[in-house]
């Protein structure tokens, strides 16, 4: 049975900036992060956190209602201090955010194991999300498309990180590495020669030097978003016509929209208004 969670209590814990709430709660969260970093989210329990701190389990419940709230606090704690997006242009800045998320999950693989859509975000998580949204502001995407694009990249990072987390969990529990486990599957490989495409790719070395899943996937995602942004800019260019000559007007990525295709047309419009006054 899943743990009952009071989301309003979660908001209080995550966003409380008052004095006195931080030190003991901060120690609990830091200890919980250490446990999860070592044993994964499956190995996290209030009892283990209490033991690490040298307290009884019940003493923790005076500060945190339960494990679910603790996980939300842990997530927000490790997201503190993430740098602002770097690079010139939306693509470089969005890629910077994705790499920050990937590196964070490399240090804390359990982040990808947090499943479900009802986890209350804290201030650090919201700041990171807001920074991601800012990377596609002014690109011509609609508000809904901006949210969808950022969500797509975020889910991709989580999905790839979850594969690594599951692999690490399997290696910890079995004591056998991923490479050793698959290297022992001779009985399976002996049956695969009946599949022609798979066999051809194997024989041509397709599995000898595979593409990095994260690098390949991120590049393809950004390519797709770039195509959408280009399409939206083309639509805007087609829809905006010069008020004087009717030619398409190229619009800036930000700032005040242009009504004329050139300085000459703008001056012509000014003269027309002045003569008609």
Rosetta silent file (secondary structure, phi, psi, omega in degrees, C-alpha in Angstrom):
SEQUENCE: XXXXXXXXXXXXXXXXXXXXXXXXXXXXXXXXXXXXXXXXXXXXXXXXXXXXXXXXXXXXXXXXXXXXXXXXXXXXXXXXXXXXXXXXXXXXXXXXXXXXXXXXXXXXXXXXXXXXXXXXXXXXXXXXXXXXXXXXXXXXXXXXXXXXXXXXXXXXXXXXXXXXXXXXXXXXXXXXXXXXXXXXXXXXXXXXXXXXXXXXXXXXXXXXXXXXXXXXXXXXXXXXXXXXXXXXXXXXXXXXXXXXXXXXXXXXXXXXXXXXXXXXXXXXXXXXXXXXX
SCORE:     score description
SCORE:     0.000 S_00000001
   1 L     0.000  132.276 -178.446    0.000    0.000    0.000 S_00000001
   2 L   -73.326  152.172 -178.127    1.414    3.394   -0.966 S_00000001
   3 L   -71.951  131.409  176.579    2.117    5.962    1.711 S_00000001
   4 L   -70.826  131.884 -174.434   -0.585    8.592    2.185 S_00000001
   5 L  -123.840  131.698  174.750    0.883   12.003    1.470 S_00000001
   6 L   -93.844  105.057 -176.618   -0.407   15.415    2.503 S_00000001
   7 H   -63.769  -31.849  178.991    0.673   17.721   -0.359 S_00000001
   8 H   -66.617  -37.177  175.570    0.029   20.875    1.665 S_00000001
   9 H   -65.548  -35.627  176.729    2.391   19.640    4.362 S_00000001
  10 H   -62.455  -40.345  177.690    4.903   18.971    1.595 S_00000001
  11 H   -61.983  -43.686  179.795    4.658   22.587    0.449 S_00000001
  12 H   -60.312  -43.105 -177.976    5.305   23.784    4.006 S_00000001
  13 H   -67.811  -42.146 -175.286    8.380   21.582    4.333 S_00000001
  14 H   -73.876  -34.718 -170.921    9.810   22.476    0.933 S_00000001
  15 H  -108.451    0.104 -178.929    9.171   26.208    1.019 S_00000001
  16 L   -69.554  121.266  179.197    9.521   27.034    4.738 S_00000001
  17 L  -112.198   11.519 -176.601   12.276   29.620    5.142 S_00000001
  18 L   -74.612  160.015  179.551   11.671   30.392    8.813 S_00000001
  19 L   -69.808  149.834  174.075   14.369   30.056   11.487 S_00000001
  20 L    92.421  -26.477 -177.874   14.691   26.858   13.450 S_00000001
  21 L   -83.504  -17.091 -168.314   13.224   24.537   10.798 S_00000001
  22 H   -82.067  -45.947 -166.654   16.395   24.249    8.796 S_00000001
  23 H   -64.358  -55.987 -179.201   19.206   22.695   10.836 S_00000001
  24 H   -63.936  -42.646  178.578   17.651   19.449   12.050 S_00000001
  25 H   -64.874  -40.325  178.556   15.659   19.023    8.859 S_00000001
  26 H   -61.994  -39.958  178.504   18.749   19.779    6.796 S_00000001
  27 H   -64.204  -40.737  178.834   20.741   17.098    8.604 S_00000001
  28 H   -62.142  -45.718 -178.268   18.003   14.555    7.985 S_00000001
  29 H   -64.898  -43.435  179.711   17.856   15.390    4.282 S_00000001
  30 H   -62.736  -40.731  178.503   21.632   15.254    3.853 S_00000001
  31 H   -65.432  -39.425  179.148   21.783   11.872    5.560 S_00000001
  32 H   -64.017  -39.387  177.392   18.940   10.577    3.387 S_00000001
  33 H   -62.040  -41.800  179.124   20.793   11.697    0.240 S_00000001
  34 H   -62.523  -41.118  177.938   23.871    9.785    1.395 S_00000001
  35 H   -63.594  -47.319 -177.372   21.815    6.629    1.925 S_00000001
  36 H   -66.704  -36.223  177.616   20.144    6.907   -1.489 S_00000001
  37 H   -61.562  -32.854 -177.305   23.442    7.633   -3.244 S_00000001
  38 H   -87.024  -41.524 -170.813   24.816    4.392   -1.833 S_00000001
  39 H  -115.262   -0.770 -176.834   21.804    2.073   -1.939 S_00000001
  40 L    80.189  171.524 -178.344   19.395    3.649   -4.403 S_00000001
  41 H   -66.245  -32.068  179.374   15.875    4.796   -3.672 S_00000001
  42 H   -64.477  -27.424 -179.135   14.793    1.227   -2.953 S_00000001
  43 H   -90.075    1.760 -178.654   17.304    1.079   -0.102 S_00000001
  44 L   -85.043  130.739  174.428   16.110    4.310    1.496 S_00000001
  45 L  -147.519  157.201  177.264   14.142    4.061    4.722 S_00000001
  46 H   -61.241  -35.503  179.844   13.488    6.273    7.694 S_00000001
  47 H   -62.700  -45.004 -178.767   15.203    3.658    9.871 S_00000001
  48 H   -66.207  -37.901  177.730   18.443    3.766    7.866 S_00000001
  49 H   -64.209  -43.853  179.702   18.495    7.560    7.909 S_00000001
  50 H   -61.913  -42.462  179.457   17.957    7.570   11.678 S_00000001
  51 H   -62.686  -39.760  179.979   20.768    5.052   12.182 S_00000001
  52 H   -63.572  -34.458 -178.819   23.146    7.151   10.113 S_00000001
  53 H   -86.193  -15.630 -177.970   22.358   10.166   12.285 S_00000001
  54 L    82.011   29.206  178.850   22.460    8.221   15.544 S_00000001
  55 L  -123.763  171.289  174.459   18.831    8.865   16.472 S_00000001
  56 L   -79.705  156.898  179.304   15.706    6.773   16.801 S_00000001
  57 H   -60.854  -41.084 -177.583   13.396    6.429   13.837 S_00000001
  58 H   -63.020  -27.074 -179.311   10.551    8.097   15.718 S_00000001
  59 H   -67.185  -26.987  178.854   12.655   11.212   16.283 S_00000001
  60 H   -68.835  -32.520 -174.989   12.711   11.819   12.536 S_00000001
  61 L   -70.005  -11.598  173.821    8.931   11.959   12.332 S_00000001
  62 L   -73.437  -17.511 -178.344    8.914   15.149   14.406 S_00000001
  63 L  -112.725  -33.335 -178.488   10.515   16.867   11.410 S_00000001
  64 L  -130.602  125.961 -177.438    9.356   14.829    8.390 S_00000001
  65 L   -62.038  -29.943 -177.658    5.932   13.122    8.194 S_00000001
  66 L  -178.992 -178.177 -175.190    7.257   10.208    6.154 S_00000001
  67 H   -62.472  -39.969 -177.044    9.458    8.819    3.420 S_00000001
  68 H   -61.545  -45.465  176.757    7.491   10.370    0.525 S_00000001
  69 H   -63.968  -37.018 -179.450    7.937   13.883    1.893 S_00000001
  70 H   -62.799  -41.089  179.500   11.585   13.115    2.575 S_00000001
  71 H   -62.100  -41.392  177.721   12.174   12.121   -1.052 S_00000001
  72 H   -62.688  -40.319  178.237   10.716   15.441   -2.252 S_00000001
  73 H   -65.671  -39.281  178.642   12.993   17.288    0.141 S_00000001
  74 H   -62.810  -45.643 -179.214   15.997   15.296   -1.067 S_00000001
  75 H   -59.220  -45.463 -178.000   15.277   16.081   -4.694 S_00000001
  76 H   -68.685  -34.050 -178.947   15.029   19.798   -4.042 S_00000001
  77 H   -63.653  -44.573 -177.187   18.153   19.793   -1.878 S_00000001
  78 H   -74.706  -13.429  178.182   20.414   18.284   -4.565 S_00000001
  79 L   -89.929    0.421  179.347   19.055   20.733   -7.151 S_00000001
  80 L   -68.478  138.110  173.230   20.278   23.729   -5.155 S_00000001
  81 L    78.863   14.269  176.181   22.890   25.897   -6.831 S_00000001
  82 L   -64.241  135.509 -176.231   22.522   24.633  -10.395 S_00000001
  83 L   -70.152  161.655  176.906   24.178   27.203  -12.684 S_00000001
  84 L   -67.695  153.694  178.015   22.282   29.350  -15.165 S_00000001
  85 L   -56.150  140.525 -177.865   22.033   28.024  -18.741 S_00000001
  86 L  -112.638  158.037  175.585   25.184   28.706  -20.745 S_00000001
  87 L   107.896  167.353  178.429   25.800   29.380  -24.418 S_00000001
  88 L  -101.144  130.748  177.944   24.523   31.587  -27.217 S_00000001
  89 H    89.552  158.764 -174.644   21.088   30.912  -28.666 S_00000001
  90 H   -62.099  -40.014 -173.687   18.196   28.785  -27.486 S_00000001
  91 H   -65.744  -46.445  179.728   19.692   25.450  -28.571 S_00000001
  92 H   -63.288  -38.077 -177.545   22.968   25.827  -26.696 S_00000001
  93 H   -72.507  -40.246  177.492   21.155   27.055  -23.582 S_00000001
  94 H   -67.546  -38.773  176.387   18.545   24.259  -23.601 S_00000001
  95 H   -62.738  -38.318  177.495   21.308   21.702  -24.181 S_00000001
  96 H   -59.858  -43.427  178.205   23.169   23.216  -21.220 S_00000001
  97 H   -63.552  -42.581 -179.769   20.122   22.627  -18.995 S_00000001
  98 H   -62.378  -40.852 -179.950   19.774   19.048  -20.224 S_00000001
  99 H   -69.238  -35.334  174.832   23.427   18.328  -19.484 S_00000001
 100 H   -60.349  -45.324  178.622   23.100   19.841  -16.020 S_00000001
 101 H   -63.133  -38.611  179.408   20.198   17.475  -15.355 S_00000001
 102 H   -66.486  -45.558  179.239   22.165   14.521  -16.739 S_00000001
 103 H   -64.762  -37.463  177.882   25.236   15.270  -14.638 S_00000001
 104 H   -63.088  -41.184  179.294   23.058   15.729  -11.552 S_00000001
 105 H   -73.076  -23.933  173.678   21.491   12.297  -12.124 S_00000001
 106 H   -68.392  -36.222  177.514   24.940   10.813  -12.646 S_00000001
 107 H   -78.138  -31.976 -177.973   25.855   11.997   -9.131 S_00000001
 108 L  -131.256   76.695 -174.892   22.463   11.026   -7.695 S_00000001
 109 H   -58.035  -25.138 -178.262   21.035    8.169   -9.815 S_00000001
 110 H   -64.296  -18.747  178.088   18.031    7.774   -7.507 S_00000001
 111 H   -56.732  -38.882 -179.004   16.580   11.013   -8.920 S_00000001
 112 H   -72.235  -15.917 -179.464   15.471    9.085  -12.008 S_00000001
 113 H   -84.784   -7.619  178.483   13.755    6.506   -9.802 S_00000001
 114 L   -75.448  107.661 -174.719   11.273    9.063   -8.461 S_00000001
 115 L  -108.189  164.317  177.694    8.140    8.097  -10.354 S_00000001
 116 L    99.466  159.336 -174.862    4.641    9.521  -10.491 S_00000001
 117 L  -103.947    2.210 -174.575    3.178   12.916  -11.344 S_00000001
 118 L  -115.823   51.143  173.892    2.202   14.095   -7.856 S_00000001
 119 L  -105.040  120.686 -178.720    5.478   15.171   -6.331 S_00000001
 120 L   -68.874  126.322  178.961    5.338   18.712   -4.971 S_00000001
 121 L   -81.515  149.561  175.425    8.275   20.728   -6.363 S_00000001
 122 L   -98.983 -178.141 -176.013   10.404   22.903   -4.136 S_00000001
 123 H   -62.395  -35.193 -179.690   11.999   26.273   -4.920 S_00000001
 124 H   -71.472  -38.821  177.506   15.166   24.785   -6.435 S_00000001
 125 H   -65.599  -41.156  179.610   13.221   22.470   -8.737 S_00000001
 126 H   -67.089  -38.397  178.372   10.968   25.317   -9.859 S_00000001
 127 H   -62.210  -41.013  178.488   14.005   27.568  -10.485 S_00000001
 128 H   -65.579  -43.026  179.185   15.564   24.882  -12.713 S_00000001
 129 H   -63.910  -41.994  178.971   12.297   24.411  -14.609 S_00000001
 130 H   -63.633  -38.563  177.863   11.920   28.157  -15.060 S_00000001
 131 H   -64.283  -39.902  176.867   15.469   28.359  -16.411 S_00000001
 132 H   -63.083  -43.202  178.968   14.674   25.635  -18.948 S_00000001
 133 H   -62.255  -36.587 -177.799   11.543   27.478  -20.059 S_00000001
 134 H   -64.649  -23.966 -177.414   13.536   30.682  -20.474 S_00000001
 135 H   -68.212  -26.639 -178.791   15.796   29.005  -23.042 S_00000001
 136 L  -106.957    9.320  175.090   12.967   28.743  -25.580 S_00000001
 137 L   -70.906  140.384  178.960   11.395   32.127  -24.835 S_00000001
 138 L    77.781   11.565  179.861   11.360   34.400  -27.865 S_00000001
 139 L   -90.623   -9.469 -176.111   11.799   31.540  -30.338 S_00000001
 140 L    98.475   -7.476  175.809    8.333   31.881  -31.856 S_00000001
 141 L   -69.840  149.505  174.739    6.961   28.779  -30.168 S_00000001
 142 L   -71.662  160.868  177.469    3.526   29.110  -28.618 S_00000001
 143 H   -53.403  -42.722  179.745    3.342   28.974  -24.808 S_00000001
 144 H   -65.371  -36.807  179.209    1.987   25.416  -24.982 S_00000001
 145 H   -70.136  -35.936  175.784    4.791   24.380  -27.368 S_00000001
 146 H   -60.175  -47.206 -179.670    7.428   25.889  -25.064 S_00000001
 147 H   -63.652  -41.973 -178.913    6.105   23.826  -22.149 S_00000001
 148 H   -66.244  -40.963 -178.984    5.872   20.689  -24.319 S_00000001
 149 H   -64.026  -46.175  179.471    9.415   21.076  -25.696 S_00000001
 150 H   -65.412  -40.838  177.950   10.947   21.521  -22.243 S_00000001
 151 H   -62.677  -38.199  179.354    8.881   18.625  -20.874 S_00000001
 152 H   -63.338  -45.452  179.565   10.048   16.380  -23.716 S_00000001
 153 H   -65.013  -42.016  179.691   13.714   17.103  -23.002 S_00000001
 154 H   -62.372  -42.783  179.474   13.206   16.617  -19.266 S_00000001
 155 H   -67.436  -34.394  177.061   11.485   13.261  -19.719 S_00000001
 156 H   -63.147  -46.033  179.435   14.239   12.105  -22.071 S_00000001
 157 H   -60.174  -43.755  179.308   16.924   12.888  -19.489 S_00000001
 158 H   -63.520  -42.256 -177.597   14.954   11.013  -16.822 S_00000001
 159 H   -63.824  -43.722  179.370   14.370    8.010  -19.090 S_00000001
 160 H   -68.144  -38.881  178.795   18.055    7.643  -19.973 S_00000001
 161 H   -67.296  -33.111  179.733   19.087    8.147  -16.365 S_00000001
 162 H   -64.866  -36.246  176.283   16.581    5.522  -15.232 S_00000001
 163 H   -59.222  -44.718  179.012   18.281    2.932  -17.448 S_00000001
 164 H   -64.634  -40.443 -179.662   21.572    3.645  -15.675 S_00000001
 165 H   -65.209  -42.413  179.285   19.897    3.504  -12.260 S_00000001
 166 H   -66.191  -38.017  178.161   18.227    0.159  -13.041 S_00000001
 167 H   -64.081  -44.072  179.374   21.505   -1.247  -14.356 S_00000001
 168 H   -63.493  -39.450  178.568   23.322   -0.174  -11.190 S_00000001
 169 H   -63.162  -42.932  179.824   20.576   -1.722   -9.037 S_00000001
 170 H   -64.309  -38.827  179.640   20.827   -5.029  -10.932 S_00000001
 171 H   -68.884  -38.427  178.316   24.609   -5.076  -10.532 S_00000001
 172 H   -65.067  -44.245 -174.744   24.381   -4.327   -6.793 S_00000001
 173 H   -74.580  -29.509 -176.500   21.767   -6.993   -6.145 S_00000001
 174 H  -100.068  -24.170 -175.200   23.360   -9.724   -8.279 S_00000001
 175 L    76.482    9.957 -179.016   27.043   -8.967   -7.927 S_00000001
 176 L  -118.952  131.289 -179.734   27.377   -9.451  -11.693 S_00000001
 177 L   -71.447  160.680  178.329   28.212   -6.598  -14.060 S_00000001
 178 H   -59.891  -43.619 -179.315   26.021   -5.827  -17.073 S_00000001
 179 H   -63.256  -42.840  179.244   28.807   -6.797  -19.457 S_00000001
 180 H   -65.294  -40.587 -177.531   29.387  -10.135  -17.693 S_00000001
 181 H   -63.475  -48.582  179.988   25.663  -10.943  -17.617 S_00000001
 182 H   -71.027  -30.110  177.787   25.134  -10.351  -21.350 S_00000001
 183 H   -67.169  -15.351 -179.966   28.441  -12.025  -22.183 S_00000001
 184 L   -97.911    8.789 -175.490   27.077  -15.254  -20.690 S_00000001
 185 L   -94.340   44.538 -178.471   23.968  -15.377  -22.887 S_00000001
 186 H   -60.690  -35.225 -178.996   25.416  -17.767  -25.494 S_00000001
 187 H   -65.192  -30.465  175.976   22.232  -19.833  -25.571 S_00000001
 188 H   -74.723  -48.554 -175.680   20.319  -16.720  -26.662 S_00000001
 189 H   -61.938  -30.724 -179.673   22.856  -15.548  -29.245 S_00000001
 190 L   -66.635  -17.168 -178.343   22.899  -18.987  -30.857 S_00000001
 191 L  -101.035    1.271 -173.535   19.221  -18.528  -31.740 S_00000001
 192 H   -91.008   -7.568 -177.067   19.434  -15.057  -33.282 S_00000001
 193 H   -71.297   -5.309  177.118   20.822  -15.981  -36.701 S_00000001
 194 H   -82.031   -5.872 -178.097   17.251  -16.533  -37.964 S_00000001
 195 L  -105.925  104.901 -168.070   16.678  -12.749  -37.877 S_00000001
 196 H   -64.693  -43.456 -177.409   18.293  -11.304  -41.041 S_00000001
 197 H   -68.590  -44.044  177.782   18.460   -7.586  -40.235 S_00000001
 198 H   -59.892  -43.219 -179.711   19.735   -8.154  -36.723 S_00000001
 199 H   -64.212  -43.328 -179.693   22.329  -10.608  -38.035 S_00000001
 200 H   -62.304  -45.063  179.842   23.517   -8.220  -40.760 S_00000001
 201 H   -63.338  -37.748  177.973   23.928   -5.351  -38.303 S_00000001
 202 H   -63.638  -46.807 -177.948   25.816   -7.640  -35.938 S_00000001
 203 H   -67.576  -29.514 -179.701   28.144   -8.844  -38.692 S_00000001
 204 L   -86.864    5.021  173.959   28.751   -5.287  -39.936 S_00000001
 205 L    85.509   17.533 -178.806   29.884   -4.175  -36.481 S_00000001
 206 L   -62.746  -26.119 -179.263   26.839   -2.181  -35.504 S_00000001
 207 L   -98.558   -2.436 -178.189   27.098   -3.411  -31.909 S_00000001
 208 L   -75.186  -40.832 -178.883   30.880   -3.061  -31.636 S_00000001
 209 L  -133.865   75.050 -175.601   30.918    0.714  -31.227 S_00000001
 210 L   -68.629  154.835  174.100   27.364    1.802  -30.386 S_00000001
 211 L   -65.256  145.774  173.985   26.220    5.398  -30.343 S_00000001
 212 L   -68.758  119.020 -174.116   26.070    6.993  -26.911 S_00000001
 213 H   -57.945  -40.595 -178.654   22.321    6.866  -26.126 S_00000001
 214 H   -69.003  -48.470 -177.575   22.239   10.188  -24.299 S_00000001
 215 H   -63.182  -44.490 -179.268   24.293   12.119  -26.846 S_00000001
 216 H   -64.414  -47.170 -176.871   22.440   10.634  -29.821 S_00000001
 217 H   -66.576  -42.399 -179.611   18.988   11.113  -28.319 S_00000001
 218 H   -63.285  -43.158  179.460   19.583   14.667  -27.102 S_00000001
 219 H   -61.738  -41.298 -179.258   20.887   15.780  -30.489 S_00000001
 220 H   -68.680  -37.382  177.028   17.876   14.283  -32.294 S_00000001
 221 H   -62.665  -45.749 -179.615   15.458   15.917  -29.835 S_00000001
 222 H   -66.247  -34.632  175.071   17.075   19.324  -30.326 S_00000001
 223 H   -59.706  -44.784 -179.347   17.000   18.799  -34.096 S_00000001
 224 H   -64.681  -41.981  178.296   13.261   18.227  -33.914 S_00000001
 225 H   -64.977  -37.581  178.907   12.646   21.299  -31.756 S_00000001
 226 H   -63.491  -39.423  176.838   14.780   23.342  -34.153 S_00000001
 227 H   -61.320  -41.079  179.252   12.618   22.239  -37.086 S_00000001
 228 H   -66.073  -42.775  179.199    9.508   23.371  -35.206 S_00000001
 229 H   -63.085  -41.945  177.954   11.047   26.738  -34.341 S_00000001
 230 H   -61.683  -42.031  178.754   12.066   27.248  -37.978 S_00000001
 231 H   -62.864  -41.789  179.796    8.546   26.413  -39.115 S_00000001
 232 H   -65.646  -37.986  178.500    7.033   28.885  -36.655 S_00000001
 233 H   -67.275  -39.553  177.231    9.413   31.626  -37.824 S_00000001
 234 H   -63.149  -39.183  178.343    8.518   30.931  -41.455 S_00000001
 235 H   -63.518  -43.603  179.513    4.833   31.185  -40.583 S_00000001
 236 H   -63.550  -40.204 -179.576    5.373   34.527  -38.866 S_00000001
 237 H   -64.223  -39.121  179.742    7.379   35.791  -41.827 S_00000001
 238 H   -70.783  -34.848 -175.906    4.613   34.806  -44.233 S_00000001
 239 H   -78.382  -24.004 -175.973    1.889   36.315  -42.071 S_00000001
 240 L   -98.953  113.704 -179.319    3.616   39.685  -41.556 S_00000001
 241 E  -114.476  146.601  179.018    3.523   41.873  -44.643 S_00000001
 242 L   -61.627  133.713 -178.172    4.903   45.348  -45.110 S_00000001
 243 L   -70.305  -12.557 -179.256    2.166   47.951  -44.720 S_00000001
 244 L  -101.465  -54.785 -174.046    3.559   49.876  -47.702 S_00000001
 245 L  -106.157  -12.149  178.079    4.694   47.392  -50.361 S_00000001
 246 L    83.882    2.537  178.163    3.186   44.118  -49.114 S_00000001
 247 L   -74.779  154.100  177.541    6.508   42.242  -49.017 S_00000001
 248 E   -59.832  143.705  179.363    7.190   39.819  -46.128 S_00000001
 249 L  -111.057  120.409  177.609    8.687   41.460  -43.049 S_00000001
 250 L   -75.795  125.697 -175.689   11.383   39.557  -41.163 S_00000001
 251 L   -96.812  144.115  175.737   10.650   39.848  -37.450 S_00000001
 252 L   -69.994  158.202  179.228   13.285   40.033  -34.703 S_00000001
 253 L   -67.155  -26.802  179.250   13.463   37.200  -32.168 S_00000001
 254 L  -147.884  167.427  178.803   12.608   39.660  -29.410 S_00000001
 255 L    92.234 -167.133 -174.912   11.561   43.251  -28.974 S_00000001
 256 L   -71.357  133.154  179.090    9.043   45.356  -30.851 S_00000001
 257 L   -66.902  151.517 -179.218    7.581   43.787  -34.027 S_00000001
 258 L   -94.716  141.614  179.120    8.358   45.452  -37.360 S_00000001
 259 L  -103.763  -13.329 -175.429    5.636   46.841  -39.627 S_00000001
 260 L  -128.850  150.714 -176.674    7.824   47.639  -42.654 S_00000001
 261 L   -81.023  -18.785 -177.281   10.268   45.586  -44.690 S_00000001
 262 L  -154.273  168.155  177.199   12.847   48.363  -45.031 S_00000001
 263 H   -65.715  -34.472  179.548   13.789   51.839  -43.909 S_00000001
 264 H   -61.961  -42.899  179.303   12.654   53.189  -47.288 S_00000001
 265 H   -68.068  -35.380  177.518    9.122   51.833  -46.792 S_00000001
 266 H   -64.922  -42.399  178.305    9.014   53.227  -43.281 S_00000001
 267 H   -66.589  -37.516  177.584    9.998   56.677  -44.548 S_00000001
 268 H   -62.495  -42.494  178.419    7.443   56.406  -47.343 S_00000001
 269 H   -64.028  -38.364  178.735    4.714   55.600  -44.831 S_00000001
 270 H   -63.156  -44.083  179.686    5.775   58.593  -42.719 S_00000001
 271 H   -63.136  -39.480 -179.538    5.579   60.921  -45.733 S_00000001
 272 H   -63.931  -43.263  178.754    2.139   59.541  -46.650 S_00000001
 273 H   -63.902  -41.071 -177.683    0.817   60.162  -43.139 S_00000001
 274 H   -67.536  -40.369 -179.820    2.299   63.657  -43.076 S_00000001
 275 H   -70.739  -27.313  179.376    0.842   64.645  -46.479 S_00000001
 276 H   -85.663   -7.996 -178.046   -2.568   63.330  -45.489 S_00000001
 277 L   -72.154    0.000    0.000   -2.619   65.221  -42.222 S_00000001
